[in-house]
Amino acid sequence: MKTANVLIIAEHDHQNISLATRKAVTAAASLRCFSSDLSIHILVVGFQCGCVAQQAAELTDIDKVLLVDDVCYQHGLAENVSKVIKDLASNYSHIFMSSSTSGKDLLPRVSAMLCIEQLSDVMEFTGLDSVVRPIYAGNATVEVKSCEALMVATIRSASFEPCGISEQHAEQEMLKISHPLTHTQFVSMQTSNHERPDLTTARVVVAGGRGVASKDGFLLIEQLADTLHGAVGASRAAVDAGFVPNDYQIGQTGKIIAPDLYIAIGISGAIQHIAGIKDAKVIVAINSDPDANIFSYADYGLVGDLFELIPHFIQQCE
Ligand SMILES: Cc1cc2nc3c(=O)[nH]c(=O)nc-3n(C[C@H](O)[C@H](O)[C@H](O)COP(=O)(O)OP(=O)(O)OC[C@H]3O[C@@H](n4cnc5c(N)ncnc54)[C@H](O)[C@@H]3O)c2cc1C
């Protein structure tokens, strides 16, 4: 493989760079054990997002920031942002983005445009061209080697710590690349508008399952989360029952999280749910069934009725 040059695609909201991007930087920097002259560039694509480029320049391990700022990227749609990455791809040996909703939208598109097989959910690099990633809903890991000249990979945020902030600022280069949308037009966007921490990066997550029984029951989960300054999550059963919106879902087909503290309430612990919480540092389970599978994974378990226990819990925490 040629000298390693990594391009990280920054995820941002036009104001702030995401924590998941900082984790992708840590992942890229881990390749320095295999190539001491590895250089790491970060690409910021958007509109009026110079402040994001500035934040990117302050991240440790970044050698250069590439900024593509044009009104045609104001909605950050994969349809045209992918074309920018394709234009730049030939300068790089690795292209990374976090395994977030945006990364899962953008990088497969880039891979297809470049006729390259993408590696998903990288947990560790074992060489410049080899990685460890989860299979079977996170129940096993596999080491795979990329045979492509360019590795395009999404990075599993739960496996890496965020990179630090440096006193030394990386060089910034403004690129003039414009790909106006042609086949797709932006119509509208709906976002969940809550003040709690982001589920994927929160230090504390309180989640409810089918056992919470109703939308009103979830108020108790939210109250506990607020007391602990945490995020609210849910099992798929709770989402399917309409207790909470689907961006709360944790698990194989939801979000993969790695908080310091995860509290599972009225959740049985199906393998698809466990796939999303395995990396939590401390797991607490509250369930009325002493044989619930969640207790096999919990550091602390409380057997009992959540509607009796949680109010006591909240009272103790306040
Ligand atoms: C392809 C596929 C992908 C999937 N992806 C996901 C995923 O990403 N995330 C996910 O979560 N699931 C996923 N699932 C679904 C998963 O298999 C389970 O069905 C789901 O996780 C169950 O949710 P639950 O634990 O809330 O519900 P249940 O399994 O019904 O458990 C409810 C629990 O609440 C307890 N309980 C009831 N009342 C009380 C009370 N008053 N106090 C205390 N405890 C109480 C019960 O003892 C029980 O253990 C997926 C399934 C498939 C097939």
The ligand as an ORCA input file, in Angstrom:
! r2SCAN-3c Opt
* xyz 0 1
  C     -33.737     -8.152     12.938
  C     -34.127     -7.639     14.308
  C     -33.557     -6.470     14.759
  C     -33.897     -5.974     16.016
  N     -33.306     -4.820     16.465
  C     -33.560     -4.404     17.729
  C     -32.919     -3.248     18.254
  O     -32.140     -2.560     17.569
  N     -33.187     -2.896     19.524
  C     -34.048     -3.596     20.325
  O     -34.233     -3.220     21.491
  N     -34.670     -4.686     19.849
  C     -34.463     -5.088     18.575
  N     -35.139     -6.174     18.097
  C     -36.254     -6.728     18.891
  C     -35.792     -7.666     20.014
  O     -35.688     -8.985     19.519
  C     -36.816     -7.659     21.174
  O     -38.085     -8.004     20.660
  C     -36.943     -6.323     21.889
  O     -35.667     -5.837     22.248
  C     -37.790     -6.522     23.150
  O     -37.981     -5.279     23.762
  P     -38.296     -5.223     25.321
  O     -37.181     -5.829     26.075
  O     -38.674     -3.823     25.622
  O     -39.634     -6.062     25.423
  P     -39.901     -7.463     26.091
  O     -38.989     -8.502     25.575
  O     -41.365     -7.713     25.968
  O     -39.527     -7.238     27.624
  C     -40.243     -6.421     28.485
  C     -39.650     -6.623     29.880
  O     -40.275     -5.764     30.781
  C     -40.404     -6.434     32.024
  N     -41.491     -5.801     32.761
  C     -42.822     -5.800     32.445
  N     -43.511     -5.066     33.339
  C     -42.600     -4.595     34.226
  C     -42.695     -3.770     35.391
  N     -43.868     -3.255     35.782
  N     -41.554     -3.502     36.076
  C     -40.365     -3.994     35.691
  N     -40.206     -4.771     34.585
  C     -41.307     -5.060     33.871
  C     -40.684     -7.864     31.646
  O     -40.314     -8.753     32.701
  C     -39.807     -8.042     30.415
  O     -38.525     -8.557     30.749
  C     -34.823     -6.681     16.843
  C     -35.366     -7.861     16.361
  C     -35.038     -8.339     15.130
  C     -35.646     -9.637     14.645
*
